[in-house]
Amino acid sequence: MKISGERTPKKKKKREMRSQKEIFIFIHDLENIFAGITSLVRHWTIFSSKRTEVACAEMTYGNMEISMNKKKFS
């Protein structure tokens, strides 16, 4: 009985470490997403007259938006 009592706090520590890593990764992803949004805004302001240039910018940063949506729902 004592052995099982000693093992449970170790599992909790591992869970806490895992959640901290996930939060750190999520913050890092948010920084990348904000960088993508700022570059998208630059593309849109520079090439607002040319639709093809904006479409290329949306294609390159579309993956970032998909990863952002996955983080929200998970």
C-alpha positions in Angstrom: 0.0 0.0 0.0 2.8 2.4 0.8 4.5 1.8 -2.6 1.3 2.7 -4.5 1.0 5.9 -2.4 4.6 6.9 -3.2 4.1 6.3 -7.0 1.1 8.6 -7.4 2.9 12.0 -6.7 5.5 11.0 -9.3 2.8 10.6 -11.9 1.3 14.0 -11.0 4.8 15.6 -11.5 5.1 14.1 -14.9 1.6 15.4 -15.9 2.6 18.9 -14.6 5.8 18.9 -16.6 3.9 17.7 -19.7 1.3 20.5 -19.4 4.1 23.1 -19.0 5.8 21.8 -22.2 2.4 22.0 -24.0 1.9 25.6 -22.9 5.4 26.6 -23.9 4.9 25.0 -27.4 1.5 26.7 -27.7 3.1 30.1 -26.9 5.8 29.4 -29.5 3.1 28.6 -32.1 1.2 31.8 -31.2 4.4 33.8 -31.9 4.7 32.1 -35.3 1.1 32.8 -36.0 1.4 36.5 -35.1 4.5 36.7 -37.3 2.5 35.2 -40.2 -0.4 37.6 -39.7 1.8 40.6 -39.7 3.5 39.4 -42.9 0.0 38.7 -44.4 -1.0 42.3 -43.6 2.2 43.5 -45.3 1.5 41.4 -48.4 -2.1 42.7 -48.5 -1.1 46.4 -48.2 1.7 46.1 -50.8 -0.2 43.9 -53.3 -3.8 45.0 -52.6 -4.3 45.7 -56.4 -2.8 42.3 -57.5 -5.1 39.5 -56.4 -2.6 36.7 -57.4 0.1 38.0 -55.0 -2.4 38.0 -52.1 -3.6 34.5 -53.0 0.1 33.3 -52.9 0.4 34.9 -49.4 -2.8 33.1 -48.3 -1.5 29.8 -49.6 1.8 30.1 -47.7 0.2 31.1 -44.4 -2.9 28.9 -44.7 -1.1 26.1 -42.8 -0.6 28.4 -39.8 -4.3 29.1 -39.6 -5.1 25.4 -39.8 -2.7 24.7 -36.9 -4.3 27.5 -34.9 -7.7 26.1 -35.4 -6.5 22.6 -34.3 -5.1 24.1 -31.1 -8.5 25.9 -30.3 -10.6 22.7 -30.7 -8.2 20.3 -29.0 
